[in-house]
């Protein structure tokens, strides 16, 4: 879904396990079964947060002459206090963000993670509706991160694409230095890019390692930087 899916991993304290381990980020594992044409995943340890509507197992229409397109299997996501919106894609499925496994040891770090999750909710919603909630975006982002979100809306609209599905935010570290920090995590991007007819153009990419910078201004954390290059996949994860 995102050219550079990212959640900043910041850790206060000892460094995480090295990349040579089977699961270096100690986060939920997601497996895709290509043979059966399905993608499935576990949302992690916490109750999911959501913006939008979730569907059950959904058959994806196949354009004539293109062969079969994998069917996406999604777990229903319960309602939450998050702001909901009307899905704008052809199938009316929407796109939403869920809170996965988060490692944040102090209240300061937890507040920063909340800003990161809020920012991802904005980006995911924008990717489906092409509409920017300026007030909502300003509450969780500033600078380049805010500009990047606006550009995301414009690029999606220009390409005629909308995202559907869930994006699970996992945070494995929060590195704090004064009023700035970096939040990093191996997120699970289970969203698909659809064209105006609901056909899949880009399938879910799966685990993506993303880092985001944030800064505190007048007691409020806001994401300040979104990666400008494509996010790498999570090394060591079982696919």
C-alpha positions as CSV (number, residue, x, y, z in Angstrom):
1,X,0.0,0.0,0.0
2,X,2.7,2.5,0.9
3,X,5.8,3.2,-1.1
4,X,7.6,3.4,2.2
5,X,5.7,1.8,5.0
6,X,7.2,2.8,8.2
7,X,6.8,3.0,12.0
8,X,9.7,4.4,13.9
9,X,11.3,1.9,16.2
10,X,12.7,3.6,19.3
11,X,13.9,1.7,22.3
12,X,14.8,3.1,25.7
13,X,17.3,0.8,27.1
14,X,19.1,-2.3,25.6
15,X,19.1,-2.9,21.9
16,X,16.9,-5.5,20.4
17,X,18.0,-9.0,19.3
18,X,20.1,-9.1,16.2
19,X,18.8,-9.7,12.7
20,X,20.1,-13.3,12.7
21,X,17.3,-14.6,15.0
22,X,14.2,-16.2,13.6
23,X,12.1,-13.2,14.8
24,X,14.4,-10.3,15.5
25,X,11.7,-7.9,16.4
26,X,9.8,-10.3,18.7
27,X,6.6,-9.5,16.9
28,X,3.7,-11.5,15.6
29,X,4.5,-13.7,12.6
30,X,2.3,-13.6,9.5
31,X,2.2,-16.4,7.0
32,X,1.0,-16.3,3.4
33,X,-0.1,-19.4,1.7
34,X,0.5,-18.8,-2.0
35,X,-0.6,-22.3,-3.0
36,X,-4.1,-21.6,-1.6
37,X,-4.2,-18.0,-2.8
38,X,-4.8,-16.6,0.6
39,X,-3.1,-14.2,2.9
40,X,-3.8,-14.4,6.7
41,X,-2.4,-12.8,9.8
42,X,-2.7,-12.2,13.5
43,X,-3.2,-8.7,14.7
44,X,-1.0,-9.0,17.8
45,X,-1.6,-8.7,21.5
46,X,-3.7,-5.7,22.0
47,X,-7.3,-4.9,21.0
48,X,-7.3,-3.5,17.5
49,X,-8.0,0.1,16.7
50,X,-9.9,0.8,13.5
51,X,-10.9,3.5,11.1
52,X,-13.3,2.2,8.5
53,X,-15.2,-1.0,7.9
54,X,-13.7,-4.5,7.9
55,X,-14.9,-7.3,5.7
56,X,-14.7,-11.0,6.2
57,X,-13.1,-13.3,3.6
58,X,-13.6,-11.4,0.3
59,X,-13.4,-12.7,-3.2
60,X,-11.5,-10.2,-5.4
61,X,-12.9,-9.7,-8.9
62,X,-10.6,-10.8,-11.7
63,X,-10.3,-8.7,-14.9
64,X,-10.8,-10.6,-18.1
65,X,-7.7,-12.4,-19.3
66,X,-5.5,-11.7,-16.2
67,X,-5.9,-15.1,-14.5
68,X,-6.7,-15.5,-10.8
69,X,-6.0,-12.9,-8.2
70,X,-5.4,-14.1,-4.6
71,X,-8.4,-13.9,-2.2
72,X,-7.7,-11.9,0.9
73,X,-8.8,-13.4,4.2
74,X,-9.4,-10.8,6.9
75,X,-10.4,-11.2,10.5
76,X,-13.2,-8.9,11.6
77,X,-12.1,-5.9,13.6
78,X,-14.4,-4.8,16.5
79,X,-15.7,-1.2,16.7
80,X,-13.6,1.3,18.6
81,X,-13.6,4.9,19.6
82,X,-11.6,5.8,16.5
83,X,-13.2,8.1,14.0
84,X,-15.1,6.2,11.3
85,X,-15.6,7.2,7.7
86,X,-17.4,6.1,4.6
87,X,-15.2,3.9,2.4
88,X,-14.7,5.4,-1.1
89,X,-13.5,2.3,-2.9
90,X,-15.6,0.4,-5.5
91,X,-16.3,-2.5,-3.1
92,X,-17.1,-0.4,-0.1
93,X,-14.6,-2.2,2.1
94,X,-12.6,0.6,3.5
95,X,-9.1,0.6,5.1
96,X,-8.2,0.7,8.7
97,X,-5.4,0.6,11.3
98,X,-5.0,-1.8,14.1
99,X,-2.7,-1.6,17.1
100,X,-0.5,-4.6,17.2
101,X,2.4,-5.4,19.6
102,X,3.9,-2.3,21.2
103,X,7.0,-2.0,23.3
104,X,6.9,1.4,25.0
105,X,8.1,1.5,28.6
106,X,7.5,5.0,29.7
107,X,4.5,7.3,29.5
108,X,6.5,9.6,27.3
109,X,7.2,6.8,24.8
110,X,3.6,5.6,24.9
111,X,2.4,9.1,24.1
112,X,4.7,9.2,21.1
113,X,3.5,5.8,19.9
114,X,-0.1,7.1,20.1
115,X,0.9,9.9,17.7
116,X,2.5,7.4,15.3
117,X,-0.7,5.2,15.3
118,X,-2.8,8.4,14.8
119,X,-0.6,9.4,11.9
120,X,-0.9,5.9,10.3
121,X,-4.7,6.1,10.7
122,X,-4.6,9.4,8.7
123,X,-2.4,7.9,6.0
124,X,-4.5,4.8,5.6
125,X,-7.8,6.8,5.5
126,X,-6.2,9.2,2.9
127,X,-5.2,6.2,0.8
128,X,-8.8,5.1,0.6
129,X,-10.8,8.4,0.4
130,X,-8.2,10.8,-1.2
131,X,-9.5,13.3,1.4
132,X,-7.2,15.0,3.9
133,X,-8.6,15.7,7.4
134,X,-6.4,18.7,8.0
135,X,-7.3,19.1,11.7
136,X,-6.8,15.4,12.4
137,X,-3.5,15.4,10.5
138,X,-2.2,18.5,12.2
139,X,-2.9,16.9,15.6
140,X,-0.5,14.1,15.0
141,X,2.0,15.3,12.3
142,X,4.0,18.3,11.2
143,X,6.6,19.3,8.7
144,X,7.6,16.7,6.1
145,X,5.3,14.0,7.5
146,X,2.3,16.3,7.1
147,X,3.3,17.2,3.6
148,X,3.9,13.6,2.7
149,X,0.4,12.7,3.8
150,X,-1.1,15.4,1.6
151,X,1.0,14.1,-1.3
152,X,-0.2,10.6,-0.7
153,X,-3.8,11.8,-1.2
154,X,-2.9,13.5,-4.5
155,X,-0.9,10.6,-5.9
156,X,-3.6,8.1,-5.1
157,X,-6.2,10.3,-6.8
158,X,-4.0,10.9,-9.8
159,X,-3.5,7.1,-10.2
160,X,-7.1,6.3,-9.5
161,X,-6.1,3.9,-6.7
162,X,-7.7,3.2,-3.4
163,X,-6.4,1.1,-0.5
164,X,-8.5,-1.5,1.3
165,X,-7.7,-3.8,4.2
166,X,-5.9,-3.5,7.5
167,X,-2.5,-2.1,8.5
168,X,-1.2,-3.4,11.8
169,X,1.1,-1.0,13.7
170,X,3.8,-2.8,15.7
171,X,6.4,-0.9,17.7
172,X,9.6,-2.6,18.9
173,X,11.6,0.4,20.1
174,X,11.3,4.1,20.9
175,X,14.5,6.0,21.2
176,X,14.1,9.2,23.0
177,X,16.6,12.1,23.0
178,X,15.2,15.2,24.7
179,X,12.1,16.4,22.8
180,X,12.8,14.2,19.8
181,X,12.6,10.5,19.2
182,X,12.5,7.7,16.6
183,X,9.8,5.0,16.6
184,X,10.6,1.8,14.8
185,X,8.6,-1.3,14.1
186,X,7.9,-4.2,11.8
187,X,4.4,-3.4,10.7
188,X,2.0,-5.7,8.9
189,X,0.7,-4.1,5.8
190,X,-2.3,-6.2,4.8
191,X,-3.8,-3.5,2.5
192,X,-4.3,-3.9,-1.3
193,X,-4.3,-1.2,-4.0
194,X,-7.5,-1.3,-6.1
195,X,-8.4,0.4,-9.3
196,X,-11.8,2.2,-9.8
197,X,-13.5,-1.1,-10.6
198,X,-12.2,-2.9,-7.5
199,X,-9.6,-5.0,-9.2
200,X,-6.3,-5.6,-7.3
201,X,-3.4,-3.7,-8.8
202,X,-1.0,-4.2,-5.8
203,X,-1.4,-7.1,-3.4
204,X,-0.6,-6.8,0.3
205,X,3.1,-6.5,0.9
206,X,3.2,-8.0,4.4
207,X,5.8,-7.2,7.0
208,X,7.5,-3.8,6.5
209,X,10.2,-2.3,8.6
210,X,9.4,1.4,9.1
211,X,11.0,4.1,11.3
212,X,9.5,7.5,11.9
213,X,10.8,10.6,13.7
214,X,8.7,12.5,16.1
215,X,9.1,15.7,18.1
216,X,7.3,17.1,21.1
217,X,6.0,20.6,20.8
218,X,4.2,22.2,23.7
219,X,3.7,18.8,25.3
220,X,2.3,17.1,22.3
221,X,4.1,14.5,20.2
222,X,3.8,14.8,16.4
223,X,5.4,12.7,13.6
224,X,7.8,14.9,11.7
225,X,9.3,12.6,9.1
226,X,8.0,9.9,6.8
227,X,10.5,7.7,4.9
228,X,11.2,8.9,1.4
229,X,12.5,5.6,0.1
230,X,10.8,2.2,-0.1
231,X,10.6,0.4,3.3
232,X,12.4,-2.9,3.5
233,X,10.7,-6.1,4.3
234,X,11.2,-7.5,7.8
235,X,14.3,-9.7,7.8
236,X,13.9,-13.0,9.7
237,X,10.1,-13.1,9.4
238,X,8.4,-16.2,8.1
239,X,6.4,-15.5,5.1
